[in-house]
Structure formats: structure tokens, C-alpha cells
Amino acid sequence: MEFRYPLILSLIPIQILLYVIIKIIDKNEIKKLFPNASEAVKKNIFFGLDKNKIFWKNKLIFFGFLAFAIAASGPRIGTKFRPIDRKGIDIVIALDTSVSMNAEDVKPNRLAKAKFELSNLIKKLRGDRVAIIVFAGTSHLYLPLTTDYEAALLFLNDIDTNIIPTQGTDFSRAIQTGITAFTSEKDKHKIMLLVSDGEDHEGEAISLAAKSAKLGLEIHTIGVGSEIGGLIPISKDNKNMISYKRDSEGMLITSKINNRILNDISDAGNGKFHWFDNNRDNHIDILNAINQMDKKIISSHEFYEYEDQYQIFLFISFIFLILGFLYPTRKKEIRSP
């Protein structure tokens, strides 16, 4: 048996203590409460009291309140085990953290927009495992596969463009890290979300995406930014902007989304291309794609079903209290004829 509200049981020792205190106070002590009362009054109050009846009356009331306290604590008894299977897919989010993700052509900036949409996506997952990779010139498995969505949201929130010291954008490293992030070699049930502005400067991402597709890993690409583009702010400690990034000739650099390479990667990876722009709820299309995939059993556990038992104790309490309050405490008077 277990209790839904176990703290209520802490009232029982207090109840027992009060009962003991009352038992210690005998009739003579009670009489001392009325020192100025006349003998006639005292006789009317205490005449004919039966100690045995008082004892049983107190017992009935005590056990009545005891049963009520147990009923209020919500007792319940386990009846049977019911197997529960959690079905889902494995999702690896590869998030670009290169400095171009600070561009503000989508508000508040590309990285913040990506984190916002991905957070909303994670909040709507049901049973899927999620991992996070951060990448720029190199890549790093930031969070291994987990169903702890609260942890995933905390990790995602802490990502900024300073997390990878080596700048650049290398999709091939991100894809390679994504392949190793999956714990199962079985086909299907695996998806990578490659989130970037598309400025790939090195690597062989398309050939790796095709290889991943053969291994059962579906790669969806998510472009963040606009075709008009935006300047790249340079900030100190990712807080206060100092200036904008310039090229070797001192000209301001305008960063534009590269849809072509992102489309090519998703095509090679048997996935789709999605776009995070200034519109709301860009993550919905990705969520729909995830929900349409075949699910596998992520974990299986047994759920212990309980049945409430408070009704029994409440009934006992009701009976005991009624009997206790109605139980007489005086001796029967024998009237002479």
C-alpha cells in the first residue's frame, strides 16, 4: 500500500499525543477546573460517570479520527502491472554556431531564431530521443541522445557563436559527428536536422549525406536567414556589439542564406529543405515530417496500476465517530418503585 498524500499521516502522532494527555487528566483534575462551583453543580456534572464507558467512548472517537486521517492521506493498493512501450525516433539536431549566424536579417538574429524554433519543436516531441551537435569549423556532440527534454532545452539555450573556437562552416564534420551520435545501426527511425545559413566553405557534405542515407539516416536541412542577407555583428562576450565583420579589403560583409547547398544536402540525404524566416511557427513543417516517420520502441517499462482505498477508511471513521459521540458515559439509574 502507498499513500497519495503521505504528509497527512504526520498528524497521527499528534493525535496520539493529545489522546495520552487527555488520559493523564483524571476526574479529580477535571474537578479542579471548577474550584468555585458549588457541590450541587459538581454533583450534577460528575455524578454517575462510568469510567469504563468514558474509556470506550474515547476509544471510539480516537479510532474514528485515526481512520479519518488515514482516509485523508489517500491510501491506494497496487493491483497489477501494465506494460507501456514508448515509441519514437532518434533526432540529432546539428546547429551551426559560426559568426554568420549572428546576422540580423531574421529577428532577433539567425541563431536566436533557430534556437526559438527548435525549442518549440522539442517541447512538442512525444517519446522521441533528441541529441544536439554544435558545429562551425569543427563539430562537437554537445548533448547525447536523451528523452529528457528539459535538459535538451537548457543545453540549447546556452549555445552561442563562441562555443566552437574554430570558425568556418563544415557540414561534412557535422554529418560525420551525427552518424556517430546514433546508438543503433538499424535502418529507419533516424533523422538529422542540419540547421545553418548555408555558408559551407569546406568539406564534402553532399557525398556524406548520400552515404548517411544508405545507412538509414534521413537528413533534413533548415535554412536560417534571408536572400537579401544582413551584416554580421561582431560583439564582445556575445553581448555588446563592437562593429560589423569586414573582408580583407575593409568592406562590410553581407551574409546571405545559401539555399542551393542546403537543398542539395537534403536531396542527397533523402530529406527535405525547410526555412526559418521571419514568419511564426516555422518548426511546424518539421514536426509534421517527424510525426509521419515510422516509430520504433525507444523504451519499455511496466506501469503499476493503483486502486484508491480511502472509501474503506472513511466508512470506518464515520461509523466509529457516530458510535463514539452517541455512546453514553453515565451509569444507568435504577429507580426504586
C-alpha positions in Angstrom: 0.0 0.0 0.0 1.1 3.6 -0.7 -0.4 6.9 0.1 -1.2 9.8 -2.3 -0.7 12.4 0.5 1.7 10.9 3.0 2.3 14.2 4.9 -1.2 13.9 6.4 0.0 10.8 8.2 2.3 13.1 10.3 -0.9 14.2 12.1 -1.4 10.8 13.6 1.4 11.1 16.2 0.0 14.5 17.3 -3.4 12.8 17.7 -1.9 10.0 19.8 -0.1 12.6 22.0 -3.4 14.5 22.6 -5.1 11.3 23.5 -2.4 10.4 26.0 -2.6 13.9 27.6 -6.4 13.5 28.0 -5.9 10.1 29.6 -3.5 11.5 32.1 -6.0 14.1 33.3 -8.4 12.1 35.6 -11.7 13.2 37.0 -10.1 14.8 40.0 -8.0 17.0 37.8 -11.1 18.0 35.8 -12.8 18.9 39.1 -10.0 21.4 39.7 -11.2 23.3 36.7 -14.3 24.3 38.7 -12.8 25.4 42.1 -15.6 27.8 42.9 -18.5 25.7 41.8 -21.0 24.5 44.4 -21.2 20.9 45.4 -24.6 20.7 43.8 -23.2 21.8 40.5 -20.3 19.4 40.7 -22.7 16.6 41.6 -24.8 17.3 38.5 -21.7 17.4 36.3 -19.8 14.4 37.6 -22.5 12.2 39.3 -22.9 8.8 37.7 -20.0 9.0 35.4 -18.9 5.5 34.3 -15.1 5.2 33.8 -15.5 2.1 31.6 -18.0 3.9 29.4 -15.8 7.0 29.2 -12.9 4.7 28.2 -14.8 3.1 25.4 -16.3 6.4 24.2 -12.8 7.9 24.0 -11.5 4.8 22.2 -14.3 5.0 19.6 -13.7 8.7 18.9 -9.9 8.2 18.8 -10.0 5.4 16.3 -12.6 7.4 14.3 -10.3 10.3 13.8 -7.4 7.9 13.2 -9.3 6.2 10.4 -10.2 9.7 9.0 -6.6 10.7 8.9 -5.7 7.5 7.0 -8.5 8.1 4.6 -7.4 11.7 4.0 -3.9 10.6 3.2 -5.2 8.8 0.1 -4.3 5.1 0.6 -4.1 3.0 -2.5 -3.1 -0.6 -3.3 -1.3 -1.7 -6.4 -3.4 -4.2 -8.4 -1.4 -5.1 -11.5 1.4 -4.3 -13.8 0.6 -2.8 -17.2 3.4 -2.8 -19.9 4.0 0.6 -21.5 6.0 1.0 -24.7 7.4 4.4 -25.6 7.7 4.7 -29.4 9.6 7.4 -31.2 12.6 8.2 -33.4 16.1 9.4 -32.8 16.6 13.0 -33.7 20.0 14.7 -33.9 20.0 18.5 -34.2 23.2 19.9 -35.8 23.2 23.6 -35.1 25.6 26.0 -37.0 27.4 28.3 -34.5 29.6 30.2 -36.9 29.7 34.0 -36.6 27.5 34.5 -39.6 24.6 33.1 -37.5 24.7 36.5 -35.7 23.4 38.2 -38.8 20.1 40.0 -38.1 18.3 39.6 -41.4 15.9 37.4 -39.3 14.9 38.7 -35.9 16.4 38.9 -33.4 19.2 37.1 -35.3 19.7 33.9 -37.1 21.0 31.8 -34.1 18.3 33.2 -31.7 15.6 32.5 -34.3 16.9 28.9 -34.8 17.0 28.3 -31.0 13.5 29.6 -30.6 12.0 27.4 -33.3 14.0 24.3 -32.1 12.8 24.9 -28.6 9.2 24.9 -29.7 9.9 21.7 -31.7 11.4 19.9 -28.7 8.5 20.9 -26.4 6.1 19.2 -28.8 8.0 15.9 -29.1 6.4 12.8 -27.7 8.6 9.9 -26.9 11.4 10.7 -29.4 15.0 10.9 -28.3 16.9 14.1 -29.2 20.7 14.9 -29.4 22.4 18.2 -30.1 25.6 18.8 -32.2 27.2 22.2 -32.4 29.5 22.9 -35.4 31.4 25.6 -37.1 34.9 24.8 -38.4 34.8 21.7 -36.3 31.9 19.8 -34.7 31.1 18.6 -31.2 28.4 16.3 -29.7 27.0 18.7 -27.2 24.2 16.5 -25.9 23.9 12.8 -26.4 20.6 11.2 -27.3 18.1 11.6 -24.5 14.3 11.8 -23.7 15.0 14.5 -21.1 13.5 17.4 -23.0 14.1 19.8 -20.1 17.8 19.1 -20.2 17.8 19.5 -24.0 16.1 22.9 -23.7 18.7 24.0 -21.1 21.6 22.9 -23.3 20.1 24.6 -26.4 19.5 27.8 -24.5 23.2 28.0 -23.6 24.5 27.8 -27.2 26.2 30.9 -28.7 28.6 31.6 -31.5 31.6 31.4 -29.2 31.0 27.8 -28.3 33.2 26.5 -31.1 36.6 28.4 -31.2 37.4 27.2 -34.8 35.4 29.4 -37.1 34.1 28.4 -40.5 31.2 26.1 -41.6 32.0 22.5 -42.2 28.8 20.5 -42.9 30.8 17.3 -43.5 32.1 17.3 -40.0 28.7 17.9 -38.6 27.2 15.0 -40.6 30.1 12.7 -39.6 29.5 13.5 -35.9 25.8 13.0 -36.4 26.4 9.5 -37.7 28.4 8.5 -34.6 25.7 10.0 -32.3 23.2 7.3 -33.1 23.5 4.3 -30.9 21.6 1.9 -33.2 22.7 0.6 -36.6 19.2 -0.4 -37.6 17.7 1.2 -40.7 15.0 3.9 -40.4 13.9 5.7 -37.2 16.8 8.2 -37.5 16.8 11.8 -38.6 19.2 14.7 -38.6 18.2 18.3 -38.6 21.1 20.3 -40.1 20.4 24.0 -39.1 22.5 26.6 -40.9 22.6 29.7 -43.1 24.3 27.5 -45.7 27.7 29.2 -45.9 29.6 26.0 -46.3 33.3 26.8 -47.0 34.8 23.3 -46.8 34.2 19.6 -46.7 32.2 17.1 -48.8 28.8 17.3 -47.3 26.8 16.1 -50.2 28.7 12.8 -50.6 28.5 12.2 -46.9 24.7 12.9 -46.9 24.3 10.3 -49.6 26.3 7.8 -47.6 24.2 8.6 -44.5 21.0 7.9 -46.4 22.3 4.4 -47.3 22.8 3.9 -43.5 19.2 4.8 -42.8 19.9 8.3 -41.6 17.5 10.9 -43.1 18.9 14.4 -43.3 16.7 17.4 -43.3 18.3 20.8 -43.8 16.9 24.0 -42.2 18.0 27.3 -43.7 18.1 30.3 -41.4 18.3 33.8 -42.9 17.1 35.7 -46.0 18.1 36.0 -49.6 18.6 39.7 -49.0 21.1 38.9 -46.3 22.4 41.0 -43.4 25.6 42.4 -41.9 27.4 40.2 -39.3 27.7 41.9 -35.9 31.0 41.5 -34.0 30.4 41.5 -30.3 32.4 41.2 -27.1 31.4 38.2 -25.0 28.4 37.8 -27.2 26.7 40.8 -25.6 27.8 44.3 -26.6 28.2 44.9 -30.4 31.5 46.5 -31.3 31.2 46.7 -35.1 30.4 44.6 -38.2 32.5 42.0 -39.9 34.6 43.2 -42.8 36.6 41.4 -45.6 40.3 41.7 -46.2 39.8 44.9 -48.1 37.8 46.5 -45.3 34.4 46.2 -46.9 31.4 45.2 -44.9 30.4 41.6 -45.4 26.8 40.8 -46.2 25.9 37.3 -45.3 23.1 35.7 -47.4 21.4 32.3 -47.0 22.7 29.6 -49.4 19.6 27.6 -50.2 21.3 25.7 -53.0 23.8 23.7 -50.9 21.1 23.1 -48.3 18.7 21.8 -50.9 21.5 19.5 -52.4 22.3 18.1 -49.0 18.7 17.3 -48.1 18.1 15.7 -51.6 21.2 13.5 -51.1 20.1 12.6 -47.6 16.5 11.6 -48.6 15.2 14.6 -46.5 13.5 17.9 -47.2 14.6 21.5 -47.1 12.9 23.8 -44.5 13.3 27.5 -43.9 13.4 29.6 -40.7 12.5 33.1 -41.7 10.7 35.9 -40.0 7.3 34.1 -40.1 6.0 32.4 -36.9 6.0 28.7 -36.2 8.5 27.6 -38.8 9.0 24.4 -36.9 5.5 23.0 -37.7 6.5 21.5 -41.1 9.5 19.7 -39.4 7.3 18.4 -36.7 4.8 17.0 -39.2 7.7 15.3 -41.1 8.8 13.7 -37.8 5.3 12.5 -36.9 4.9 10.9 -40.3 8.0 8.7 -39.8 7.8 5.1 -38.7 8.3 4.9 -34.9 10.4 2.3 -33.0 10.2 1.3 -29.4 12.5 3.7 -27.6 12.0 2.2 -24.2 9.6 -0.2 -22.4 8.6 -0.2 -18.8 5.8 -1.5 -16.6 3.3 0.8 -15.1 1.9 -0.1 -11.7 -1.9 0.5 -11.6 -3.4 1.5 -8.2 -6.9 1.5 -6.8 -7.9 4.0 -4.2 -8.8 2.5 -0.8 -9.8 5.7 1.1 -13.5 4.8 1.0 -13.0 1.9 3.4 -11.2 4.0 6.0 -13.7 6.8 5.5 -16.6 4.4 6.2 -14.9 3.1 9.3 -14.2 6.6 10.5 -17.9 7.5 10.0 -19.1 4.5 12.0 -16.6 5.0 14.8 -17.3 8.7 15.2 -21.1 8.3 15.2 -20.9 5.5 17.8 -18.4 7.5 19.8 -20.4 10.7 20.0 -23.6 8.8 20.8 -22.1 6.4 23.3 -23.3 7.3 26.9 -20.9 7.9 29.7 -23.2 7.7 32.7 -24.4 4.7 34.7 -28.0 3.7 34.3 -30.0 4.9 37.2 -32.1 2.3 39.0 -35.2 4.0 40.2 -36.8 2.4 43.3 -40.6 1.7 42.9 
